[in-house]
Amino acid sequence: MMEVILHIYDVTNSGSDKTNNTIVQINKIFKDGIGLGGIFHSAVQVYGDEEWSFGFCEQGSGVFSCPSGKNPMYTYRECIVLGKTTCSISKVNQILRELSREWPGNSYDLLSKNCNHFCDEFCERLGVPKLPGWVNRFANAGDTAMEVAGNTALKFRQAKTEIVSASKVAYRFLAGVASNNSTVSPESPSNSSSRGTPRFQASWFKNIISSVSKPSSSSELENQDEIALKLPPPESPPRQNSRHEI
């Protein structure tokens, strides 16, 4: 059996001393102070003096190795013994070959597929516990937030589509009503207000229909929804003359 060691670094490769110092301070406060987490790079060592990790590159595999605890891109923090693997050295080499094919460098994502996710996968195949939660907590929280935001945006788009569809149905109904009323003479008894039914104005409906019959964008539909919601109140029926009035 062979020990599996996790090496952890503060991420200080921003190219700005001010930013790097800020990250170190954040890690001290959130990890060392309250044990919540921070911004870390990790790598796994098993058999030999090399550590294995994952990073971005435009072509080829993102899996790489370097001397344990000596990655020049980051500031070394600590190491943790995760356990012992029963895998032989040949089995470990086979696992690394498989991971090299499955983890191309251009698939790297800061929140959902970073070096810590790679180390989790490597440790799982070695049969040892995964990384402590604090190592990748910030990335996991960010990925969850992005997923929630994406689901919210999807639901909003679905609701908007349903509103637009309902609006189209309403427009067709109004068009049919306007068409039916346009065939009735204004002087016809059927337009009389004796039954208390408001009379539709054909010219008013014509303007509404012409402006909404062929919406070209969702923004226009939203404006048309406001028009539909601001329909003028129905005309009050004319007061009937009493029998005593001439």
C-alpha positions in Angstrom: 0.0 0.0 0.0 1.2 3.5 -0.8 0.3 6.8 0.8 -1.6 9.4 -1.2 -0.7 12.9 -0.4 -2.6 16.1 -1.3 -0.5 19.2 -1.9 -2.3 22.6 -1.5 -1.2 26.0 -2.7 -2.5 29.5 -2.5 -3.4 30.7 -6.0 -1.0 33.5 -6.6 -0.5 33.5 -10.4 -2.5 36.6 -11.3 0.5 38.6 -12.4 -0.3 41.4 -9.9 1.4 41.5 -6.5 -1.6 43.4 -5.1 -4.1 40.7 -6.2 -1.8 37.9 -5.1 -1.5 39.4 -1.6 -5.3 39.9 -1.5 -5.8 36.2 -2.3 -3.4 35.2 0.5 -5.2 37.4 3.0 -8.6 36.0 1.9 -7.3 32.5 2.4 -5.9 33.4 5.8 -9.3 34.9 6.9 -11.7 32.3 5.4 -9.6 29.2 5.9 -7.3 29.8 8.8 -9.6 32.1 10.6 -13.1 30.5 10.3 -12.3 27.3 8.4 -14.7 28.1 5.5 -12.4 27.8 2.5 -10.4 29.9 0.1 -8.9 30.0 -3.4 -6.5 27.1 -3.7 -4.7 24.9 -6.2 -4.2 21.2 -5.4 -2.2 18.3 -6.7 -1.9 14.6 -5.8 1.3 12.7 -5.1 1.5 8.8 -5.2 4.5 6.6 -6.0 7.6 8.8 -6.5 8.4 12.4 -6.0 6.0 13.9 -8.7 2.6 15.5 -8.0 -0.2 15.3 -10.6 -2.8 18.0 -11.3 -4.8 19.6 -14.1 -4.8 23.0 -15.8 -5.8 24.9 -18.9 -4.0 24.5 -22.3 -5.3 25.1 -25.8 -4.3 21.7 -27.2 -3.6 18.2 -25.7 -4.2 17.0 -22.2 -4.5 19.3 -19.2 -3.0 16.7 -16.9 0.6 17.5 -15.9 3.1 16.7 -13.2 5.9 18.6 -11.4 8.1 18.0 -8.4 6.0 17.6 -5.3 5.3 20.9 -3.4 7.4 22.9 -5.9 4.9 24.2 -8.5 6.4 27.6 -9.5 3.1 29.1 -10.4 1.6 29.1 -6.9 2.6 29.7 -3.2 2.9 26.4 -1.3 0.6 26.1 1.7 0.4 22.6 3.2 0.1 18.9 2.5 -2.5 16.4 3.8 -2.2 12.6 3.8 -5.6 11.4 2.4 -4.9 7.6 3.0 -3.3 4.6 1.4 -4.1 3.1 -2.0 -4.0 -0.6 -2.8 -3.3 0.2 -6.5 0.0 -1.0 -7.9 2.3 1.5 -9.6 1.3 0.0 -13.0 -2.4 0.5 -12.1 -1.7 4.1 -11.1 0.0 4.7 -14.4 -3.0 3.2 -16.2 -5.3 5.5 -14.3 -3.2 8.5 -15.2 -3.3 7.6 -18.9 -7.1 7.4 -18.8 -7.4 10.7 -17.0 -5.0 12.3 -19.5 -7.5 11.4 -22.3 -10.6 12.3 -20.4 -9.3 15.7 -19.2 -8.2 17.8 -22.2 -6.8 21.2 -21.3 -9.4 23.2 -23.3 -12.2 21.7 -21.1 -10.9 23.6 -18.0 -13.5 25.6 -16.2 -12.7 27.6 -13.1 -16.0 26.7 -11.4 -17.0 23.3 -12.7 -13.8 21.6 -13.9 -10.7 22.8 -12.2 -7.6 21.2 -10.6 -9.5 20.4 -7.4 -12.2 18.5 -9.4 -9.4 16.5 -11.1 -7.8 15.6 -7.8 -11.2 14.5 -6.5 -11.6 12.2 -9.5 -8.0 10.9 -9.2 -8.5 10.1 -5.5 -11.7 8.3 -6.1 -10.0 6.0 -8.6 -7.2 5.4 -6.2 -9.7 4.4 -3.6 -8.9 7.0 -1.0 -11.1 9.8 0.5 -11.7 12.9 -1.6 -10.4 16.4 -0.9 -11.5 18.2 2.3 -14.6 20.3 1.6 -12.8 23.6 2.3 -10.3 23.1 -0.6 -12.9 23.6 -3.3 -15.8 25.2 -1.4 -15.6 28.6 -3.1 -15.7 27.1 -6.6 -18.5 24.7 -5.7 -20.5 27.6 -4.3 -19.9 29.7 -7.4 -20.9 26.8 -9.7 -24.1 26.3 -7.7 -24.9 30.0 -8.0 -24.4 29.9 -11.7 -26.7 26.9 -12.0 -29.4 28.6 -10.0 -29.1 31.7 -12.1 -29.2 29.7 -15.3 -32.4 27.8 -14.1 -34.0 31.1 -13.1 -33.2 32.6 -16.5 -34.6 29.5 -18.3 -37.9 29.7 -16.3 -38.1 33.4 -17.1 -37.7 32.7 -20.8 -40.4 30.0 -20.7 -42.8 32.3 -18.8 -42.2 35.0 -21.4 -42.8 32.6 -24.2 -46.1 31.6 -22.6 -47.1 35.2 -22.2 -46.3 36.0 -25.8 -48.4 33.0 -27.0 -51.3 34.1 -24.8 -51.0 37.6 -26.2 -51.2 36.3 -29.7 -54.4 34.4 -28.9 -55.9 37.6 -27.4 -55.0 39.6 -30.5 -56.7 37.0 -32.7 -59.8 37.2 -30.5 -59.9 41.0 -30.7 -59.4 40.9 -34.4 -62.4 38.6 -34.8 -64.5 40.8 -32.6 -63.5 43.9 -34.5 -64.3 42.1 -37.8 -67.7 41.0 -36.7 -68.6 44.5 -35.5 -67.3 46.2 -38.6 -70.1 44.5 -40.6 -72.8 46.1 -38.5 -74.2 49.5 -39.5 -73.6 52.2 -36.8 -77.4 53.0 -37.1 -78.4 49.3 -36.8 -80.7 48.5 -33.9 -78.3 45.8 -32.9 -75.9 48.6 -31.9 -78.4 50.1 -29.7 -77.4 50.6 -26.1 -80.8 49.5 -24.9 -79.4 46.2 -23.7 -76.5 47.9 -21.8 -73.8 46.4 -24.1 -71.0 48.8 -25.0 -70.6 49.5 -28.7 -67.2 48.7 -30.2 -65.5 51.4 -32.2 -64.3 49.9 -35.5 -61.6 52.6 -36.1 -60.2 52.1 -32.7 -59.9 48.3 -33.2 -58.4 48.9 -36.6 -55.5 50.9 -35.1 -55.0 48.2 -32.4 -55.0 45.3 -34.9 -52.7 47.0 -37.3 -50.1 47.7 -34.6 -50.1 44.2 -33.2 -51.0 41.8 -36.0 -47.4 41.2 -36.9 -45.0 41.8 -34.0 -41.4 41.6 -35.1 -39.7 41.2 -31.7 -40.3 40.3 -28.1 -39.8 44.0 -27.1 -42.7 45.0 -29.4 -44.9 42.3 -27.9 -44.2 43.7 -24.4 -45.2 47.2 -25.6 -48.3 45.7 -27.1 -49.2 44.0 -23.8 -49.2 47.4 -22.2 -51.6 48.7 -24.9 -53.9 45.8 -24.3 -53.9 46.4 -20.6 -54.9 50.0 -21.1 -58.1 49.5 -23.0 -60.4 52.6 -22.7 -63.4 52.0 -20.5 -66.6 51.1 -22.2 -68.9 53.9 -23.3 -71.8 54.5 -21.0 -75.2 53.8 -22.6 -77.0 57.0 -23.6 -79.6 58.1 -21.2 -83.1 57.1 -22.4 -85.6 60.0 -22.8 -88.5 59.8 -20.4 -92.0 59.7 -21.8 -92.6 63.2 -20.5 -89.7 64.7 -22.5 -90.3 65.9 -26.1 
